[in-house]
Amino acid sequence: MTVDTHGARPTAGVVATDQDAVLSAIAGVFGRLEAALGAKDAVAFDSVFTDDVVFINPAGEMVRNWDELHDYHQFAMRNSPDAEAHYDILAVRLLAGGHAIVNVEQTLRTPDFAVTNRGTWVFTEHDDNWWVCSVHNTNVAGSAGPPAAEPAAH
């Protein structure tokens, strides 16, 4: 028996007429998150999330709305005042109806440790803005430890 592995299999993504603008807007959300964490501004950090956000952190803890997420981030920022994050977008799939699934790798660094996690972020477009409505993060095995040395300047 021969199995057709591609014939009837749909794709999830769509091509938007304004695809570059959408990708730029989504990248801008992650830039805002990096800047807000650097400034230790939980309000700015959480400004990109919907009111009904579902957020699962790398430890598997789940929060189910903006207020819970904001409490979580305020606590985290108070207890890790020197934390910095960098997000790398690994993949973006635009979906019909103004939605996107974004796979991200985040590296979080403090003076004492660094850890990398990968996440699946679900975005929804509303009033020409892209909002995060769901996040599921998981740590990358073996990534936690002392921060890597900065590359030497040439």
C-alpha positions in Angstrom: 0.0 0.0 0.0 1.3 3.4 -1.0 0.5 6.3 1.4 0.2 9.8 -0.1 1.8 12.0 2.6 1.1 15.3 1.0 -2.0 15.1 -1.2 -4.8 15.8 1.1 -2.9 17.3 4.0 -3.8 21.0 4.5 -1.5 23.8 5.7 -2.4 25.9 8.8 -1.0 29.1 7.6 -2.4 31.7 5.2 -0.6 34.4 3.3 -1.8 37.8 4.2 -1.7 40.7 1.8 0.1 42.7 4.5 2.3 39.8 5.7 5.5 41.9 6.2 3.6 44.5 8.3 2.1 41.7 10.4 5.5 40.1 11.0 7.0 43.4 11.9 4.2 44.2 14.3 4.6 40.8 16.0 8.4 41.3 16.2 7.7 44.7 17.8 5.6 43.0 20.5 8.7 41.0 21.5 10.9 44.1 21.4 8.4 45.9 23.7 8.6 42.9 26.1 12.4 43.0 26.2 12.4 46.8 26.8 9.8 46.5 29.5 11.6 43.8 31.4 14.8 45.8 31.2 12.9 48.8 32.7 11.3 46.5 35.3 7.9 47.8 34.2 5.4 45.1 34.7 2.5 47.3 33.4 4.3 47.9 30.1 5.3 44.2 29.9 1.8 43.0 30.4 0.3 45.6 28.1 0.5 43.2 25.2 -1.7 40.5 26.7 -5.5 40.1 26.4 -7.7 40.3 29.5 -8.5 36.6 29.2 -4.9 35.4 28.5 -3.9 31.9 29.5 -0.2 31.8 30.4 1.8 28.7 31.3 5.3 29.4 32.6 8.3 27.0 32.1 7.6 25.4 35.5 4.1 24.4 34.3 2.2 26.9 36.5 -0.8 28.4 34.8 -2.5 31.8 35.1 -5.9 32.4 33.5 -6.3 36.1 33.1 -4.5 39.4 32.9 -4.8 40.2 36.6 -3.1 36.9 37.6 -0.5 37.3 34.9 0.3 40.8 36.1 0.6 39.7 39.7 3.0 36.9 38.5 5.2 39.4 36.6 5.2 42.0 39.3 6.5 39.3 41.8 9.0 38.0 39.3 10.4 41.4 38.5 10.7 42.3 42.2 12.6 39.1 42.9 14.9 39.2 39.8 15.7 42.9 39.5 18.7 42.3 37.2 16.9 40.0 34.8 17.1 40.6 31.0 15.5 38.7 28.3 16.0 38.2 24.6 13.4 36.7 22.3 14.2 35.0 19.0 11.2 34.3 16.7 11.6 30.7 15.4 8.5 30.5 13.3 5.3 32.5 12.5 2.1 31.1 11.0 -0.6 33.5 10.2 -4.0 32.0 10.5 -7.3 33.0 9.0 -9.3 35.5 11.0 -6.5 37.6 12.3 -4.6 35.1 14.4 -1.0 33.9 14.5 0.9 31.1 16.1 4.4 32.2 17.0 7.2 29.9 18.2 9.8 31.7 20.2 13.0 31.0 22.0 13.6 33.2 25.1 16.9 33.5 26.9 16.6 35.0 30.4 19.7 36.1 32.1 20.6 37.5 35.5 24.0 38.0 37.0 23.7 34.6 38.7 22.1 32.3 36.1 20.7 32.0 32.5 18.0 29.8 31.2 16.5 29.3 27.8 12.9 28.3 27.1 10.9 27.8 24.0 7.3 28.9 23.8 4.2 28.8 21.6 2.5 32.1 21.6 -1.0 32.7 20.2 -1.7 36.2 18.9 -5.0 37.8 17.9 -5.5 41.0 16.0 -7.9 43.6 17.3 -8.3 47.2 16.3 -5.0 47.1 14.3 -3.0 45.8 17.2 -1.6 42.3 17.9 -2.4 40.9 21.3 -1.1 37.8 23.0 -4.0 35.6 24.2 -2.1 32.4 25.1 1.4 31.3 25.9 2.9 28.0 26.7 6.6 27.9 27.7 8.9 25.0 28.4 12.6 25.1 29.5 15.2 23.8 27.1 16.8 20.8 28.7 20.2 21.5 30.1 20.0 25.3 29.4 19.9 26.4 33.1 23.1 27.4 34.6 25.6 30.3 35.1 25.4 33.0 32.5 27.6 32.4 29.5 30.6 34.8 29.2 30.0 37.7 26.9 32.0 37.4 23.6 35.2 39.4 23.6 35.2 42.6 21.6 37.4 42.7 18.5 
